[in-house]
Amino acid sequence: MSPVTLQQQVEQFTVELSTCIQLCKEIRTNVKFASTHHNLDRLQTALEISERSIPETLTNARRRVGSQVERGDGIAITEMHSHIQDLQGSIKPKLRGIAAPGRKPSKHPGFSKLNEAFKPIHKAVLGTISTLSTRILDADRDQGPSHPRPAPAPAPERYPDSAAAAARAEVVISRAEYDELRQYRRSCWLEILHGGRIRYINAHDDDMQTWERPENAFIKDYVRPSRTPSFERTAATRRTSRA
């Protein structure tokens, strides 16, 4: 198994953020509070800003110091693992508990505390990327022109003949194409029958579930005897009936 990279960890962190954002939306739909909770607005905004800014920060760091920042080092990998656990342990489960259907709404659900708990997590992720970039630059300075980096040794043959032929048949796609495919998958939803009601599960992350039919999405309808399921983009407004 290949070692995990910082790029992969940032992608995982971003997926966790997307799940938290979806839970905030479900809370607005499923939970009826006695008053408007502006703290929920602030928390969702902070999550959405983090979802955009953290991948951008890693991209900008790559432009400054090279692709090594995407691979990371032992320190950055350990730190990022801790940040992911913090998000999974302190933010996501509490939002999931509040969003649970049938839960009696509390006058003080704790959105303000969740927001305060998330701020240092977001700041710590940015700090991990920043300090990694600094270590890479410092290492380059230590090498200096009088200590050029040794040329890498030729890579050994990784595949037997049959495997090599299969590897040569693989299709290589660009980063932009990969991001486009991943975004498409995040736009796909599966329609299932749950407790006699239709429920929607995200094809990219099955933790993202909702009773409301997603808008501007590709939806694979629940299998019925007279209908072949297929992904169809929903209209901009919620449909009141299905064909």
Sequence and secondary structure as in RCSB ss.txt:
>XXXX:A:sequence
MSPVTLQQQVEQFTVELSTCIQLCKEIRTNVKFASTHHNLDRLQTALEISERSIPETLTNARRRVGSQVERGDGI
AITEMHSHIQDLQGSIKPKLRGIAAPGRKPSKHPGFSKLNEAFKPIHKAVLGTISTLSTRILDADRDQGPSHPRP
APAPAPERYPDSAAAAARAEVVISRAEYDELRQYRRSCWLEILHGGRIRYINAHDDDMQTWERPENAFIKDYVRP
SRTPSFERTAATRRTSRA
>XXXX:A:secstr
     HHHHHHHHHHHHHHHHHHHHHHHHH   SS  HHHHHHHHHHHHHHHHHHHHHHHHHHHH THHHH  HH
HHHHHHHHHHHIIIIIHHHHHHHHSTT    S   HHHHHHHHHHHHHHHHHHHHHHHHHHHHHHHHHTTTS   
        S HHHHHHHHTS    HHHHHHHHHHHHTEEEEEEETTEEEEEESS TT EESS  SS EEE   BT
TB   EEE  SS  SS  
